Amino acid sequence: ALASIYRDHPDLKIELFSGLSRRLIDHVAGGVLDLALVSEPDHADEDLTLTHIWKEPYQLIRSVNEHLSDPLELLMQRPYIWFDRRTWLSRKIERYFLEHNIVVQNAMEVDSIEAVEALVSHNLGISVIPKRALTGEATNLVSTLFAEGALERNVVLVNRKASPRHIF
């Protein structure tokens, strides 16, 4: 998308930042950023506009070297690697586990999904993460999608209603 925008609008200045959704939303609300592509928050500031972009189903990931394949067995018997538990993404997973009486063996917590994937790929545990639309398949991971609608995240575009660059 960025390559297309640059090609069609060569004089347009774009600055790209990455970070956790909460931080990016705070930057949009504070006027530091014009917009952000984020996981949909649990609750949104009324001064912000959220535009749904796509849905990403969650998936259980395991190493290709893991001999167990049953999702429930994996969740209950293998070390669980969390992506930052303060995020909406992980809180949604925790709620799902509670609602389905799934007790995981907490092993590690890291601050990037890529780090979760790296640890799982080395067979240090299993995890649940979104099947991200903007990444390819990892060859050293096996993934099992949750049933449609069971566990998924919405990716939204956030911008301020009062911004001079308000686009939606």
C-alpha positions in Angstrom: 0.0 0.0 0.0 2.8 2.4 0.9 4.6 1.8 -2.4 1.4 2.5 -4.3 0.8 5.7 -2.3 4.4 6.9 -3.0 4.1 6.1 -6.7 0.7 7.9 -7.0 1.7 10.9 -4.8 5.5 11.4 -4.9 5.3 14.7 -3.0 3.4 13.2 -0.1 5.4 13.0 3.2 4.7 9.9 5.2 6.3 9.1 8.5 5.8 5.5 9.7 6.0 4.4 13.4 5.4 1.1 15.0 4.3 0.3 18.5 1.7 -1.3 20.7 -1.9 -0.3 19.8 -2.5 1.6 23.1 0.5 3.8 22.6 -0.3 4.5 19.0 -3.9 5.4 19.9 -2.7 7.7 22.6 -0.5 9.4 20.0 -3.4 9.8 17.7 -5.6 11.2 20.5 -2.8 13.6 21.5 -2.2 14.9 17.9 1.2 13.4 17.6 0.1 11.0 14.8 -2.6 11.7 12.2 -3.8 8.1 12.1 -2.8 4.6 13.2 -3.6 1.0 12.1 -4.2 -0.9 15.4 -6.0 -3.7 17.1 -9.5 -2.6 18.0 -9.5 -1.3 21.6 -11.8 -2.6 24.3 -13.2 0.9 24.5 -12.6 4.0 22.4 -12.2 7.7 23.1 -15.3 9.5 21.7 -13.0 12.0 20.0 -11.7 9.2 17.8 -13.0 7.5 14.7 -12.4 3.8 14.3 -12.8 2.4 10.8 -12.8 -1.4 10.4 -10.1 -2.6 8.0 -10.0 -6.4 8.4 -10.4 -9.3 10.8 -7.6 -11.7 11.8 -8.5 -15.1 13.2 -6.4 -16.3 16.1 -4.3 -19.4 15.7 -2.5 -21.8 18.1 1.2 -22.1 17.0 3.6 -24.8 17.8 7.0 -25.9 16.5 7.3 -28.4 13.7 9.3 -30.4 16.2 6.4 -30.6 18.7 5.0 -34.1 18.7 1.6 -33.2 20.3 -1.0 -31.9 17.8 -4.3 -31.8 19.8 -4.9 -28.1 20.5 -6.4 -28.6 24.0 -3.5 -31.0 25.0 -1.0 -28.5 23.8 -2.6 -25.6 25.7 -2.8 -27.6 28.9 0.5 -29.5 28.8 3.0 -27.3 27.1 4.7 -24.1 28.4 2.7 -21.1 27.2 4.5 -18.1 25.7 2.5 -14.8 26.1 2.7 -11.7 24.0 2.6 -8.7 26.4 -0.4 -9.5 28.7 -1.2 -5.8 29.1 -2.4 -5.7 25.4 -6.0 -6.0 24.2 -4.9 -9.0 22.1 -3.7 -11.0 25.1 -6.5 -9.9 27.4 -8.9 -11.3 24.8 -7.0 -14.6 24.8 -7.1 -14.7 28.6 -10.9 -14.2 28.6 -11.3 -17.0 26.1 -9.2 -19.3 28.3 -11.2 -18.4 31.4 -14.6 -18.9 29.5 -13.5 -22.3 28.3 -11.8 -23.5 31.5 -8.4 -23.7 29.8 -5.5 -23.4 32.3 -2.1 -22.8 30.6 1.3 -23.2 32.0 2.7 -19.7 32.0 6.3 -19.9 30.9 7.4 -16.6 29.3 6.1 -13.2 28.3 7.7 -11.1 25.5 6.9 -7.8 23.9 6.6 -8.7 20.3 4.7 -11.2 18.3 7.8 -11.9 16.3 9.6 -12.9 19.5 6.7 -15.2 20.4 7.1 -16.9 17.0 10.9 -17.2 17.4 10.6 -18.8 20.9 7.8 -21.2 19.7 9.9 -22.1 16.6 12.7 -23.2 18.9 10.2 -25.5 20.6 10.3 -23.6 23.9 6.5 -23.6 24.2 3.3 -22.9 22.4 1.2 -19.7 22.0 -1.9 -18.2 20.5 -1.5 -15.2 18.2 -3.5 -13.6 15.4 -3.0 -14.9 11.9 -1.7 -11.6 10.6 -2.8 -10.6 7.2 0.5 -8.8 6.4 2.9 -11.6 7.1 3.8 -14.8 5.3 3.7 -18.3 6.7 6.6 -19.4 8.9 8.1 -22.6 7.7 9.1 -23.9 11.1 5.7 -23.3 12.8 2.5 -25.3 12.6 -0.7 -23.3 13.1 -4.2 -24.4 14.0 -6.9 -21.8 13.5 -9.7 -21.3 16.0 -13.2 -21.9 14.7 -14.5 -19.0 12.7 -15.7 -16.2 15.0 -14.4 -18.0 18.1 -11.4 -15.8 18.6 -10.4 -13.1 16.3 -9.2 -9.5 16.4 -10.4 -6.5 14.4 -7.8 -4.3 12.9 -9.0 -0.7 12.7 -7.8 2.6 11.4 -7.9 5.3 14.1 -8.0 9.0 13.6 -9.2 12.1 15.5 -12.6 13.5 14.5 -11.3 17.0 15.0 -8.1 16.5 13.0 -7.5 18.8 9.9 -6.4 15.6 8.2 -9.6 13.6 9.2 -10.1 11.1 6.4 -13.2 9.2 7.4 
